[in-house]
């Protein structure tokens, strides 16, 4: 599986405020870039925190791009994927509408009733790992469902876990001209963090593009 992490952050590396509220970091040109990225993948992944905070649909916005996918024999929208160890995704979340297939990745500790409610709402539930989702095993099962190119849109806990598991192939980051601040505000890679410099994931900067009032940095991992 090819895993592409895409995010927008402030100059000081924050994804949103300490209250986890969305703030405008990028602009129309970057939104269009993100829509093109969605149109080119088989699935879009977020963590359950993003679902609970923002209730996104994770669909392709542009009608021409949806039509292009269909001309190539693909669904109009890529599958939505939620990493949700304890099955906290609400059964009425936007990602569970009928606009695309939805996969929820849970751990063995997820409550059976919550898992059943997600299945009844149309999700395909993939169980992998104890305590927290085993992303490597879950991705193997996603591939069996035809998800070979995956776009990750956050949040920070999930992105750190992907780097920790050495699952990231590409990273693109829009850096907007704004300072958010706050020691408790989410960053690009939260979680426990790496302590040994020898374990830091190494990235190779491949592109720099000015867009809106910011820059897009592209890295191979």
C-alpha positions as CSV (number, residue, x, y, z in Angstrom):
1,X,0.0,0.0,0.0
2,X,1.2,3.5,-0.8
3,X,0.4,5.9,2.1
4,X,0.4,9.6,1.5
5,X,0.0,11.9,4.6
6,X,-1.3,15.4,3.8
7,X,-1.8,18.2,6.3
8,X,-2.1,21.9,6.8
9,X,-0.3,23.5,9.7
10,X,0.5,26.9,11.1
11,X,4.1,28.4,11.0
12,X,4.5,27.1,14.5
13,X,3.4,23.6,13.5
14,X,-0.2,23.5,14.9
15,X,-3.0,21.8,13.2
16,X,-5.8,23.6,15.1
17,X,-6.3,25.4,18.4
18,X,-5.9,23.9,21.8
19,X,-9.7,23.5,21.9
20,X,-9.3,21.3,18.7
21,X,-11.4,23.7,16.7
22,X,-10.7,24.1,13.0
23,X,-9.2,27.4,11.9
24,X,-8.4,28.7,8.4
25,X,-4.8,27.8,7.7
26,X,-4.8,27.4,3.9
27,X,-7.0,28.9,1.2
28,X,-8.9,28.0,-2.0
29,X,-5.9,26.9,-4.0
30,X,-4.8,24.5,-1.3
31,X,-8.4,23.2,-0.9
32,X,-8.3,22.5,-4.7
33,X,-5.0,20.7,-4.4
34,X,-6.4,18.5,-1.6
35,X,-9.5,17.7,-3.6
36,X,-7.2,16.6,-6.5
37,X,-5.3,14.4,-4.0
38,X,-8.5,12.8,-2.9
39,X,-9.6,12.1,-6.4
40,X,-6.4,10.2,-7.1
41,X,-6.6,7.6,-4.3
42,X,-8.6,4.5,-3.3
43,X,-9.2,5.6,0.3
44,X,-9.0,8.6,2.7
45,X,-8.0,7.9,6.3
46,X,-8.6,10.0,9.4
47,X,-8.5,9.3,13.1
48,X,-11.6,9.1,15.2
49,X,-10.7,12.4,16.9
50,X,-11.1,14.2,13.5
51,X,-14.5,12.6,13.1
52,X,-15.7,13.6,16.5
53,X,-14.3,17.2,16.2
54,X,-15.2,18.0,12.6
55,X,-17.6,15.3,11.3
56,X,-16.1,15.4,7.8
57,X,-17.5,13.7,4.7
58,X,-14.1,13.1,3.1
59,X,-15.5,13.1,-0.4
60,X,-14.3,14.6,-3.7
61,X,-15.9,18.0,-4.0
62,X,-15.4,18.7,-7.8
63,X,-18.0,17.1,-10.0
64,X,-15.5,16.8,-13.0
65,X,-13.1,14.9,-10.8
66,X,-15.8,12.5,-9.6
67,X,-16.8,11.9,-13.2
68,X,-13.2,11.3,-14.2
69,X,-13.0,8.6,-11.5
70,X,-16.1,6.9,-12.9
71,X,-14.8,7.0,-16.4
72,X,-11.8,5.0,-15.1
73,X,-14.1,2.4,-13.6
74,X,-13.8,3.7,-10.0
75,X,-16.5,4.8,-7.5
76,X,-17.2,8.6,-7.7
77,X,-15.5,9.0,-4.2
78,X,-12.7,7.0,-2.6
79,X,-13.5,4.9,0.4
80,X,-13.6,6.6,3.8
81,X,-11.4,5.0,6.5
82,X,-11.5,5.8,10.2
83,X,-8.9,4.6,12.7
84,X,-11.0,4.1,15.8
85,X,-9.6,1.7,18.4
86,X,-12.7,1.7,20.6
87,X,-15.4,2.2,18.0
88,X,-16.4,5.7,19.1
89,X,-17.5,6.8,15.6
90,X,-21.1,7.9,15.9
91,X,-23.5,5.8,13.8
92,X,-24.9,9.0,12.3
93,X,-21.5,10.5,11.3
94,X,-21.1,12.0,7.9
95,X,-18.6,9.4,6.9
96,X,-21.3,6.8,7.2
97,X,-23.6,8.3,4.6
98,X,-24.0,6.5,1.2
99,X,-21.6,8.7,-0.7
100,X,-18.8,6.1,-0.6
101,X,-17.8,2.8,1.1
102,X,-16.6,3.3,4.7
103,X,-14.2,1.1,6.7
104,X,-13.7,1.5,10.5
105,X,-10.5,0.1,11.9
106,X,-11.0,-1.1,15.5
107,X,-9.1,-3.0,18.1
108,X,-10.2,-6.2,19.9
109,X,-11.1,-4.1,22.9
110,X,-13.9,-2.2,21.1
111,X,-17.3,-2.8,22.6
112,X,-19.3,-5.4,20.7
113,X,-22.5,-3.2,20.8
114,X,-20.7,-0.2,19.3
115,X,-19.1,-2.4,16.6
116,X,-22.6,-3.8,15.8
117,X,-24.0,-0.3,15.5
118,X,-21.3,0.7,13.1
119,X,-22.0,-2.4,11.0
120,X,-25.7,-1.7,11.0
121,X,-25.0,1.9,9.8
122,X,-23.2,0.5,6.7
123,X,-19.5,0.4,7.8
124,X,-17.2,-2.5,7.1
125,X,-15.5,-3.0,10.5
126,X,-11.9,-4.3,10.4
127,X,-10.6,-5.6,13.8
128,X,-6.8,-5.7,14.2
129,X,-4.7,-5.4,17.4
130,X,-5.3,-5.4,21.1
131,X,-5.8,-2.1,23.0
132,X,-5.1,0.0,19.9
133,X,-5.4,-0.7,16.2
134,X,-2.5,-2.6,14.6
135,X,-2.2,-0.3,11.6
136,X,0.1,-2.7,9.7
137,X,-2.3,-5.6,9.9
138,X,-5.3,-3.4,9.3
139,X,-3.7,-1.9,6.1
140,X,-3.1,-5.4,4.8
141,X,-6.8,-6.2,5.2
142,X,-7.7,-2.8,3.5
143,X,-5.5,-3.8,0.6
144,X,-7.5,-7.0,0.2
145,X,-10.6,-4.7,-0.2
146,X,-8.9,-2.9,-3.1
147,X,-7.4,0.1,-1.1
148,X,-4.0,0.3,-2.6
149,X,-3.4,4.1,-2.5
150,X,-4.3,5.8,0.8
151,X,-4.4,9.5,1.6
152,X,-4.2,10.3,5.3
153,X,-5.6,13.6,6.5
154,X,-5.0,13.5,10.3
155,X,-4.9,14.0,13.1
156,X,-1.6,14.2,14.8
157,X,-2.0,11.1,17.0
158,X,-2.7,9.0,13.9
159,X,0.1,10.6,11.9
160,X,2.6,9.9,14.6
161,X,1.5,6.2,14.8
162,X,2.0,5.9,11.1
163,X,5.5,7.2,11.3
164,X,6.2,5.0,14.3
165,X,5.0,1.9,12.3
166,X,7.1,3.0,9.3
167,X,4.0,3.1,7.1
168,X,4.4,6.6,5.5
169,X,5.6,6.8,1.9
170,X,5.0,10.5,1.2
171,X,4.3,13.6,3.2
172,X,2.9,16.9,2.0
173,X,2.5,19.8,4.4
174,X,0.9,23.2,3.7
175,X,2.4,25.8,6.0
176,X,0.1,28.8,6.3
177,X,1.1,32.3,7.3
178,X,-0.5,32.2,10.8
179,X,0.6,31.5,14.3
180,X,-1.8,29.6,16.6
181,X,0.3,28.8,19.6
182,X,-0.6,26.8,22.7
183,X,1.4,23.9,24.3
184,X,-1.7,21.7,24.1
185,X,-2.7,22.5,20.5
186,X,-2.3,19.5,18.2
187,X,0.7,19.2,16.0
188,X,1.6,17.3,12.9
189,X,2.8,14.3,14.8
190,X,1.6,14.0,18.4
191,X,1.6,10.8,20.4
192,X,4.5,9.8,22.6
193,X,7.1,11.2,20.3
194,X,10.5,9.8,19.4
195,X,13.3,10.1,22.0
196,X,16.3,8.5,20.2
197,X,17.6,10.6,17.4
198,X,18.6,7.4,15.6
199,X,14.9,6.5,15.4
200,X,13.7,9.8,13.9
201,X,12.0,9.1,10.6
202,X,14.2,10.5,7.8
203,X,12.5,12.5,5.0
204,X,13.8,13.8,1.7
205,X,12.5,17.2,0.5
206,X,11.4,16.8,-3.1
207,X,9.2,19.9,-3.9
208,X,8.5,23.4,-2.6
209,X,5.6,25.3,-4.0
210,X,4.1,28.7,-3.1
211,X,0.3,28.4,-2.8
212,X,-2.2,30.9,-1.5
213,X,-0.3,32.8,1.3
214,X,1.9,29.9,2.2
215,X,4.0,27.0,0.9
216,X,3.5,23.3,0.2
217,X,6.5,21.1,1.3
218,X,6.6,17.7,-0.3
219,X,8.7,14.9,1.2
220,X,9.5,11.2,0.3
221,X,9.7,9.1,3.4
